[in-house]
Structures are given as structure tokens and as C-alpha cells.
């Protein structure tokens, strides 16, 4: 299921990152790789703030939906 469907504050393990090669490469440079734990901090408008490796990252919902937990 996409990370956008989880409860804010709940840590989930990333199972897969989908999309074209450049999208997956971009997300992996931000730390979104299989096996890592991620949680939603907040959702504002069309953006999602995620917590990964102790860092907050803001992504739009289209990119966040590519992260499967």
C-alpha cells in the first residue's frame, strides 16, 4: 500500500519504490530505499512531509504514492 494511506506518526518499512528509473533514483538519493523505515509527519494540501533517517523530507503526493510499505 502507498505511504500516503498510512497513519501519520506510524513508522512503516519500505517494501518497494515504483516508477521510472529517474524517479526511483531521485527517491533513493533522498533515502527512500527498500528496508528503510519511514513515517508521515504531516499532510498539507498536495504535499506530504515524511520522516526518514531522522530527516524531514517534503514530497508531493504523486511522488509519495510511489513509496510502497
Protein Blocks (a to p, Z undefined) as FASTA:
>chain_A
ZZklpcehiacddfbdcddfklmmmmmmnopaghiacddfbdchjbccddeehiacdddf
klmmmpcZZ
